Amino acid sequence: MNDDHLNRLNMARKVLAVLDKTGNKAVWNGKAPLVFTAKVGLLQGEVAAAVAAGSVQELATTGTTKDKAREEKELEDAAHVLGSALVLCCRDDGDETNAAPFDLRLSQWRALRDEQLLAKATALHAAALALTADPAKAPTALDYGITPAAVTSLKKEIDDYAALIAAPDTAIVSKKAVTASLRPLLAAVDARLRELDLLVPQFRRVTGGAAFESEYRAARQINDRGHGPGTGNGNGGSGTPPEAPTGFTLTPGAAGSKEITFSATLPATATALALFSQSALDPAPALVSTFPDGATQNTITFDSATSGEVYAFTLRAQNPAGLSPASGPVDGTIP
């Protein structure tokens, strides 16, 4: 998962932790409005699904990359040992033609790219196999350690490496597919949280409700848990969050559509954008949606909002180092 995914998921898990606290649960669980309890149950399932998908995504390349690296090293080591023996054997026999192609130091074997290593090791296997299969040369080859067992061992390393050579690339393709499936899962979590945002104020009327709402609102804030300042982020290695977006404008869509279109100018180091909303009923900034591609113009449907209600919207830019300060607020009436 990228930092945006992690931040959104961590926020949702914080919300669930607040909801599950004994004192808070007594405020809302099974209490009016009962739909809140039902929607919390749905949120728990949606967060679990997103966490599971994210776990699959993180495992998609790690294991195969480590396997390939291990098999590559084993093949390089085996080829260097058998190749050195074959070079010495051939040179002692005055056969420089068969010795020269395999006269490589271990560092040179390690420097070969995937297909080069596979081709060179395969050629070495063929040359060593020819020696052990020749009745006239096999006894001498045996004295140099070029044995049928050594030749068979090299063939095994070649086969093992060939089977894994494309595995990381295949896993990356799989990871992209998992990423695509993760986006709608996170969108479902975001939408469910916006529904809860609308219902939470009703608990102010009960004992402990005000404190519960305060904790809930605090948990709804996204705290960046990415690389952090100074660790490097792919934006020149500065490790610095972007400046706030500028030129923020908002245009309501057709009546009843609940669509809003906004545009803004993003700083050069921004890679994503987050839209937040506030209203008289919900004064704490709540995440509406994120836009991982950092597009400067976006249209969204604010399903959980009430048509005709006025919201104050702010934008925050993001890169792997963190979130920017908020833009200046822009008021918009939900169509």
Summary of the structure (lengths in Angstrom):
residues: 335
radius of gyration: 30.6
end to end distance: 34.2
largest distance: 98.3
contacts: 1052
relative contact order: 0.13
helix: 57%
strand: 14%
